[in-house]
């Protein structure tokens, strides 16, 4: 098999193609960490319509997934997707560093919806990130609700993709974060959303709490092809 693989790689290189194995992708590294750390529960913050949860299941994760999504239309799709999966629990709310309610900017591409306003840079890079409506949503701190969500001896993995408000989610979950074994966070190199924290802020916050980055994968690019966002995997 290794000789066949080597031949395929050689043929791809001769054709000018770039080849990577699953192990050398974010999904592959995530799966390796889930197994290494014996993760039992994944907190999926900013679940949209359930794309991340489906990827987890396709990767072989069979533990509990607890998803949070505030935008009603996206949440309805999420709940429908999870309906046949008894270990995928869905909550119709946003996580941040307050308990209350707030307005969220709903984008044409629901994935881009955010409590923060998309910057001109964001809309130029991805025109469907433009805001088309506004919705009032329930907001909770992770620490305020975590006691009702976990079971004894849970081993936690935290994923946050909240379009610019990732640091606020972390600040609202300081007690929970102390028990998290690994986390996956979307970070921005430039302001994709107005007044959002950038990569150095997220890295400093997590480094101070014992996490270090072990993998990064490119996300949104600008019109010139420069990276605007990364998905970063952190472990202790």
WOLINHU-V176548 format. One record per backbone hydrogen bond with DSSP energy under -1.0 kcal/mol. NH is the residue of the N-H (numbers start at 0). CO is the residue of the C=O. If there is no record, write none. Layout:
nh=NH co=CO
nh=NH co=CO
This chain:
nh=4 co=0
nh=5 co=1
nh=6 co=2
nh=7 co=3
nh=8 co=4
nh=9 co=5
nh=10 co=6
nh=11 co=7
nh=12 co=8
nh=13 co=9
nh=14 co=10
nh=15 co=12
nh=16 co=11
nh=23 co=20
nh=24 co=21
nh=28 co=24
nh=29 co=25
nh=30 co=26
nh=31 co=27
nh=32 co=28
nh=33 co=29
nh=34 co=30
nh=35 co=31
nh=36 co=32
nh=38 co=33
nh=39 co=154
nh=40 co=154
nh=41 co=63
nh=42 co=156
nh=43 co=65
nh=44 co=158
nh=45 co=67
nh=46 co=67
nh=49 co=46
nh=53 co=49
nh=54 co=50
nh=55 co=51
nh=56 co=52
nh=57 co=53
nh=58 co=54
nh=59 co=56
nh=60 co=55
nh=63 co=39
nh=64 co=86
nh=65 co=41
nh=66 co=88
nh=67 co=43
nh=68 co=90
nh=74 co=70
nh=75 co=71
nh=76 co=72
nh=77 co=73
nh=78 co=74
nh=79 co=75
nh=80 co=76
nh=81 co=77
nh=84 co=81
nh=87 co=84
nh=88 co=64
nh=90 co=66
nh=92 co=90
nh=93 co=137
nh=95 co=139
nh=99 co=138
nh=101 co=136
nh=103 co=134
nh=104 co=113
nh=105 co=132
nh=107 co=129
nh=108 co=127
nh=111 co=108
nh=112 co=109
nh=113 co=104
nh=118 co=191
nh=122 co=118
nh=123 co=119
nh=124 co=120
nh=125 co=121
nh=128 co=125
nh=129 co=126
nh=131 co=105
nh=132 co=105
nh=134 co=103
nh=136 co=101
nh=138 co=99
nh=139 co=93
nh=142 co=171
nh=143 co=140
nh=145 co=141
nh=147 co=144
nh=148 co=145
nh=149 co=145
nh=153 co=150
nh=156 co=40
nh=157 co=181
nh=158 co=42
nh=159 co=183
nh=160 co=44
nh=168 co=164
nh=169 co=165
nh=170 co=166
nh=171 co=167
nh=172 co=169
nh=176 co=172
nh=177 co=173
nh=178 co=175
nh=180 co=155
nh=182 co=233
nh=183 co=157
nh=184 co=231
nh=185 co=159
nh=186 co=229
nh=188 co=227
nh=191 co=189
nh=193 co=116
nh=195 co=192
nh=198 co=187
nh=201 co=197
nh=202 co=198
nh=203 co=199
nh=204 co=200
nh=205 co=201
nh=206 co=202
nh=207 co=203
nh=209 co=206
nh=210 co=205
nh=211 co=234
nh=213 co=232
nh=214 co=232
nh=216 co=230
nh=218 co=228
nh=221 co=225
nh=224 co=221
nh=227 co=219
nh=228 co=219
nh=229 co=186
nh=230 co=216
nh=231 co=184
nh=232 co=214
nh=233 co=182
nh=234 co=211
nh=235 co=180
